[in-house]
Amino acid sequence: MRWIRDEEFIRGNIPMTKFDARIAAIAAMEIEKGDTLLDVGAGTGSISIEAALQGAVVFAVEAKEEGANLIRQNASKFGVDIEIISEQAPQCLEKIQTFNKCFIGGSGGKLRQIFEHVNEKMPSGGIVAANFITLRNLNEFMTLINQYTYEDIELKLIQVSYMENAGIVKSQNPIFLAKGRKP
C-alpha cells in the first residue's frame, strides 16, 4: 500500500487536504474494503481517492464545478470509481441511501444540517470525521458529536513543517481533525 503524495494530484484553485492530514483522516475513519464513504466538500477528491484505493465505495459531494472536474480527473488518473455528486450539501444528501463512514471537508456554512443528515442516515458504529481550520466550526462539530452522544471521540491538531532545499523549513497551516463513532 502506497499513499499518494500531494504533488501527484491534479490541482486547480480548489483547497486540498494535504498529505499528513489526509492520511490521519483515513486512519481516523478506519477505512477498509467494504466501507461506503460519504465525502462532503470533497474538493480535489484526495480523501475520496485514498479511500477508494483502500477498497471503499465512495460518494464525493462537491458543489463547485472546478472541484467536481478535478475529482473526475484524479479518479481517472488513479484508476478508481467515485460517484460524484455535483450539488450543494445538505440538499443533495437525500440521494445517498447508505454509508458507514463520512468525512466533512467543507460545509459551506451548513455544518449542523449536514451533520444531522449524516446522523440520521449513518448506522450505529459508523464514523464521522471532519477537518477544520477555524475554532468556530470545530466547536460546532464538537458540540454536535457530544449532543448526539457519539463515542470514541478524538480531536487532533495536525501541524506539519517540511524542510526544503537549502535547509529552509516551510510550515503548513494547522488543521484540526475531529472524529466520533455513532452509538
NORRA-V353449 format. One record per pair of residues at least 24 apart in sequence whose C-alpha atoms are under 6 Angstrom apart, sorted by the first residue. I is the first residue (numbers start at 1). J is the second residue. Records with the same first field share a line. If there is no record, write none. Layout:
I: J ; J
This chain:
14: 43
16: 44
29: 127
36: 99 ; 100
37: 99 ; 101 ; 102
38: 102
39: 102 ; 103
40: 104
41: 105 ; 106
43: 67
44: 70 ; 71
45: 71
58: 82
59: 83 ; 84
60: 84
61: 85
62: 86
63: 87 ; 88
90: 114
100: 126
101: 126 ; 127 ; 128
102: 128
103: 128 ; 129 ; 130
104: 130
105: 130 ; 131
124: 182 ; 183
125: 181 ; 182 ; 183
126: 181 ; 182
127: 180 ; 181
128: 179 ; 180
129: 178 ; 179
130: 177 ; 178
131: 176 ; 177
132: 175 ; 176
133: 175
150: 180 ; 181 ; 182 ; 183
151: 180 ; 181
152: 180 ; 181
153: 179 ; 180
154: 178 ; 179
